[in-house]
Amino acid sequence: MEALLYNLDIERAVLSSIFFNPRIYEDVAGVLEPKDFFYSFYREIFQTMEELFQEDLPIAEEFVKDRLISKGKFKEDEFLEILATNPLKSTLEAYLKELKEKSTRRELVNLTSTIREMSAKEGEVLKIIDEIQSQIYRIATQTSSREFKDSKQVVKDTIQHLLRLKERKNRILIGLDTGFEELNIKTAGFNYGDLIIIAARPSMGKTAFSLNIAQAALDKGKGVVIFSLEMPAEQLMLRMMSAKASIPLQNLRTGNLEDPQWAEISRLSDYYSKKKLFIDDDGSINVHQLRAKLRKLKAQHPEIELAIVDYLQLMAGSTTKERHLEIGEISRNLKMLARELNIPIIALSQLNRSLESRINKRPLLSDLRESGAIEQDADVILFIYRDDVYKLKEEKEKFEKDKSKGELNNKPPIEEKKVEKAEIIIGKQRNGPTGVVNLYFHKEYVKFSPQESETIREDLAVDTKIEVHSYSS
């Protein structure tokens, strides 16, 4: 059992190798942390090496020895034993991997004790399971467990971040590409670890807008997860196909397609089959189940860089507490999950009906439905507003009223516009400006676009021979 949990000979050999050739410290530190050493003195030596490296001091035996003496943690006999150990050469990588595995095993053993203690205490079972899953995910991905960073480390990390931005040659986009240039300019893209809320009244295009963003991510070769609580996966795919190939959604729903359109569907099938798109259409999922599923999927597919939840108010919390408290719990969990997995999570949200009683029906933060916690937890809040939706509604109501009075005077029926103006209102942005992005909504293709002109088919990044088949109805 002990042989599975630690190997002091390897720990000594790794430290001896660093003393023999300090240049390999960065390679070792890229794999191991101080906690990965079982023996406390060896752990202290590696921690001291890390301190010297951060201070740009030599990682030499004299410097390490002096630092340990100043801490009152120097053990001369054991220190000499390390120096007398033969350093590793070509086998270094294999031994580092073995030490990391043993460290992980120790964490799992410790976790079993934690599970036993947590299970014996009072508390909600779902929360206990969620905490256990969180710890297992941390162990599986070897996330650092440090609680604090001192100012020196924070400054160092910040400078490295600025240098990475400089290497991008002042490109505006630093987060996930939304697919909309003006929105990218205002947000710099959706930052990793952020919770983005897309909110609107029904029929404004929340799902369509989020799917357009998902499509942009897929086009860039990124993985996307969609949790659809409102509609089945097949309906979502039809919407994405309609927007991607500019085939009217109604034609796809009814299968009323011409031969060239069937050819497009063939192209799209090949295109999407090669993309990392995952859809969960379990309409009864709760927030803890979502966290467990997304953690597992992210561990299996690290290329996943975006998750979408459609929509917030349909999701269940962990208890039957008051609904506004439950929504608050859901939004907090989504925010924590975004940070944990380091991906942007988009959550769609309904708005209160009361805004429709106002003359100016453009949404405000106060219109967020059921919980002010959504505003607090979100890093970015986007509202979708299309004035034509309300104008059309008013015209239809007037038409029906005049019809009932016999006052139509040969007025033609109301015709809906195929393309409507849309406003994407940035109501909140934690690290950037608010404002409005003007787009057009192509209703036939459930697609938002910067152009008002008729949308043409997009080129697919697929090099494949297409066979056109004729289908009879």
Secondary structure, 3 states (H helix, E strand, C coil): CHHHHCCHHHHHHHHHHHHHCHHHHHHHHCCCCHHHCCCHHHHHHHHHHHHHHHCCCCCCHHHHHHHHHHHCCCCHHHHHHHHCCCCCCCCHHHHHHHHHHHHHHHHHHHHHHHHHHHHCCCCCHHHHHHHHHHHHHHHHHCCCCCCCCCHHHHHHHHHHHHHHHHHCCCCCCCCECCCCHHHHHHHCCECCCCEEEEEECCCCCHHHHHHHHHHHHHHCCCEEEEEECCCCHHHHHHHHHHHHHCCCHHHHHHCCCCHHHHHHHHHHHHHHHCCCEEEECCCCCEHHHHHHHHHHHHHHCCCEEEEEEECHHHCECCCCCCHHHHHHHHHHHHHHHHHHHCCCEEEEEEECHHHHHCCCCCCCHHHECCCCHHHHHCCEEEEEECHHHHHHHHHHHHHHHHHHHCCCCCCCCCCCCCEEEEEEEEEEECCCCCEEEEEEEEHHHCEEECCCCCCCCCCCCCCCCCCCCCCCC
